[in-house]
Amino acid sequence: MPLFRRAIFNVMASWLALLAMTASAASDDEPAATDRASAVTPSGLVPVYPAEYDCSPITSGYASWIDVDGTRRDEIHTGVDAGRLGEWVLAPGPGTVRAVWKANWKWGIEGALLIRHDRRDLNLSDGPEVYYSEFDHLDFDEIKHFKDGDKVKRGERLARVTRPGENESYLPEVHWEVWKADHDNLTWRTNVYGAPEWWNESAELIDPLSMLALNNPPADGKSVVISPFIKGKDYSGFRGFTYIIPCKRK
């Protein structure tokens, strides 16, 4: 090969190698959209409901393979499902609205709400700086009045339990995901269903029960006693989250 052509070939090869390295780094930094299930690690936590209250139970737990209707899921569960049709979904702790959008997770167009909880607002002295609560399967018309930056209080009514994609063929539930993160820098992308999806490179999925267990850690390491939100109670020193569905005293 003539020296000139060999030089051109070497330059092209180096350029292509650099492109490949850049693409690889980008894919390492930003996982594929909707690749949430790959980050799920089972916690072994199980809910225990207070004897003096009637609480709608969690119908599908974190890392479960069984859906609310008893069928096997296509992928491991990234949150918990709970609630009866028409019940209110409550804020699990004080926070700030970060996003309200029309989502699609293959069930159809539905409302989604993202709330940021700062560590100190949850009376946590160490650990991640930020926690997120994401609520899916909501009626968009019920949450569209929320704006980025709006403050929410613990126990505040957010929306009522409806059906995935507002589709009558699905059983009612609210899907609640909890994430921990080092900062609150969000970016947006489009998922495989053509709908918006938020992303924070520092965020990690965790079992919502782990946040429900902080104020009253389980004695056996796994049985989490659900703390219902009680109107008028002083929560100034309460650690973590309260339950997202109202419980009625028996």
ZIFEN-V583062 format. One record per residue. N is the residue number from 1. RES is the residue in one letter. D_LAST is the distance of its C-alpha to the last C-alpha in Angstrom with 1 decimal. Layout:
BEGIN
N & RES & D_LAST
N & RES & D_LAST
END
This chain:
BEGIN
1 & M & 88.0
2 & P & 89.7
3 & L & 88.5
4 & F & 87.4
5 & R & 85.2
6 & R & 83.9
7 & A & 82.8
8 & I & 81.1
9 & F & 79.4
10 & N & 78.2
11 & V & 76.8
12 & M & 74.9
13 & A & 73.5
14 & S & 72.3
15 & W & 70.7
16 & L & 68.9
17 & A & 67.7
18 & L & 66.3
19 & L & 64.5
20 & A & 62.9
21 & M & 61.8
22 & T & 60.3
23 & A & 58.4
24 & S & 57.1
25 & A & 55.9
26 & A & 54.2
27 & S & 52.3
28 & D & 51.3
29 & D & 50.0
30 & E & 48.2
31 & P & 46.5
32 & A & 46.6
33 & A & 44.1
34 & T & 40.8
35 & D & 41.7
36 & R & 38.3
37 & A & 37.3
38 & S & 40.3
39 & A & 38.8
40 & V & 35.5
41 & T & 35.2
42 & P & 32.4
43 & S & 30.4
44 & G & 28.8
45 & L & 25.4
46 & V & 22.3
47 & P & 18.7
48 & V & 16.0
49 & Y & 12.3
50 & P & 10.3
51 & A & 8.5
52 & E & 5.7
53 & Y & 5.3
54 & D & 6.2
55 & C & 9.8
56 & S & 12.9
57 & P & 15.1
58 & I & 18.6
59 & T & 20.8
60 & S & 24.1
61 & G & 24.7
62 & Y & 27.5
63 & A & 30.8
64 & S & 29.5
65 & W & 32.0
66 & I & 29.5
67 & D & 28.3
68 & V & 25.1
69 & D & 27.1
70 & G & 28.2
71 & T & 31.7
72 & R & 33.6
73 & R & 34.1
74 & D & 37.6
75 & E & 36.9
76 & I & 34.5
77 & H & 31.3
78 & T & 31.7
79 & G & 28.1
80 & V & 24.5
81 & D & 23.1
82 & A & 19.6
83 & G & 17.7
84 & R & 17.5
85 & L & 20.2
86 & G & 19.9
87 & E & 17.1
88 & W & 18.4
89 & V & 20.0
90 & L & 19.8
91 & A & 22.5
92 & P & 21.7
93 & G & 24.1
94 & P & 26.8
95 & G & 29.7
96 & T & 32.5
97 & V & 33.0
98 & R & 35.8
99 & A & 36.1
100 & V & 35.0
101 & W & 36.9
102 & K & 37.3
103 & A & 36.8
104 & N & 37.6
105 & W & 36.7
106 & K & 38.3
107 & W & 35.5
108 & G & 37.0
109 & I & 37.0
110 & E & 33.7
111 & G & 32.4
112 & A & 32.0
113 & L & 31.0
114 & L & 32.1
115 & I & 30.8
116 & R & 32.6
117 & H & 30.9
118 & D & 33.5
119 & R & 33.1
120 & R & 33.3
121 & D & 30.6
122 & L & 28.2
123 & N & 29.7
124 & L & 31.6
125 & S & 35.1
126 & D & 36.7
127 & G & 36.5
128 & P & 36.8
129 & E & 37.5
130 & V & 35.4
131 & Y & 32.3
132 & Y & 31.7
133 & S & 28.6
134 & E & 29.8
135 & F & 27.6
136 & D & 29.2
137 & H & 28.7
138 & L & 28.1
139 & D & 29.7
140 & F & 32.6
141 & D & 32.8
142 & E & 29.3
143 & I & 30.5
144 & K & 34.2
145 & H & 34.0
146 & F & 33.2
147 & K & 36.4
148 & D & 37.6
149 & G & 37.1
150 & D & 34.1
151 & K & 31.7
152 & V & 28.0
153 & K & 25.3
154 & R & 22.4
155 & G & 19.5
156 & E & 22.0
157 & R & 21.5
158 & L & 24.3
159 & A & 24.2
160 & R & 22.1
161 & V & 21.9
162 & T & 24.9
163 & R & 27.3
164 & P & 30.0
165 & G & 33.1
166 & E & 31.3
167 & N & 32.6
168 & E & 31.0
169 & S & 32.1
170 & Y & 29.6
171 & L & 25.9
172 & P & 23.8
173 & E & 23.0
174 & V & 23.6
175 & H & 26.0
176 & W & 25.6
177 & E & 28.6
178 & V & 29.2
179 & W & 32.8
180 & K & 34.5
181 & A & 37.9
182 & D & 40.7
183 & H & 41.3
184 & D & 40.3
185 & N & 43.4
186 & L & 42.4
187 & T & 44.8
188 & W & 44.3
189 & R & 45.7
190 & T & 45.4
191 & N & 43.6
192 & V & 45.0
193 & Y & 43.3
194 & G & 45.1
195 & A & 42.2
196 & P & 41.8
197 & E & 40.3
198 & W & 40.1
199 & W & 41.5
200 & N & 41.7
201 & E & 44.1
202 & S & 42.2
203 & A & 38.7
204 & E & 37.1
205 & L & 34.0
206 & I & 31.3
207 & D & 28.0
208 & P & 25.2
209 & L & 23.3
210 & S & 26.1
211 & M & 25.2
212 & L & 21.5
213 & A & 22.7
214 & L & 25.0
215 & N & 22.9
216 & N & 21.6
217 & P & 24.3
218 & P & 23.5
219 & A & 25.2
220 & D & 26.5
221 & G & 27.6
222 & K & 25.5
223 & S & 21.8
224 & V & 20.2
225 & V & 16.8
226 & I & 15.3
227 & S & 14.9
228 & P & 12.9
229 & F & 14.8
230 & I & 13.5
231 & K & 15.7
232 & G & 18.0
233 & K & 17.8
234 & D & 21.3
235 & Y & 22.1
236 & S & 25.8
237 & G & 26.1
238 & F & 23.5
239 & R & 25.3
240 & G & 24.9
241 & F & 22.2
242 & T & 18.5
243 & Y & 16.8
244 & I & 18.3
245 & I & 15.5
246 & P & 12.7
247 & C & 9.2
248 & K & 6.2
249 & R & 3.8
250 & K & 0.0
END
